[in-house]
Every structure is written in structure tokens, then in C-alpha cells.
């Protein structure tokens, strides 16, 4: 899974579950926050893969990092 795919997954989850929070955060800040979460998730996936786990399992194990609500404000 690429960072772009992870960002897309985060934004889709936020759109479905947290539309008001996304609106108050703004499109640009939502993208910035989603990219940061995607980077952390990808690093965790890469670490897991070094231990012998395949890509799909690494995603399953690491997605808890990014499947969280958006911050309430840009400063959170």
C-alpha cells in the first residue's frame, strides 16, 4: 500500500465518520494531517515487513495508527 493509498483511506474514513471535524479543519489541513498519519503508518509497515511480515499483514497490523479521528484543530 502506497502513502497515497493510505491518505485516501484516511480521508474516506474521515469523510464518512467525521464530516463536521473535516469541515472545521479545512481541506488543506486535513490533507496535511492525513499525510502525516500515512507517513507514520508506512514507517510502521516497513518495520513490520523487516520482521518477515507481508505487505497485507503489515497494513492490517499498522492501520490502527492512521484510522483515528482528525484533530479538532490544526494545533492538536
Residue pairs with C-beta under 8 A, 6 or more apart in sequence:
1 42
1 45
1 55
1 59
3 35
3 38
3 39
3 42
4 38
6 37
6 38
6 41
6 42
6 66
7 31
7 34
7 35
7 38
9 63
9 66
9 67
10 34
10 37
10 38
10 66
10 67
11 30
11 31
11 34
13 67
14 21
14 22
14 30
14 34
14 69
14 70
15 22
17 69
18 69
18 70
21 69
21 70
21 72
22 30
22 70
24 72
24 73
25 33
25 70
25 71
25 72
25 73
25 74
26 74
29 74
30 70
33 70
33 71
34 66
34 70
37 65
37 66
37 68
38 66
40 65
40 66
41 62
41 63
41 65
41 66
44 58
44 61
44 62
44 65
45 55
45 58
45 59
45 61
45 62
46 58
48 57
48 58
48 61
48 62
49 55
49 58
53 61
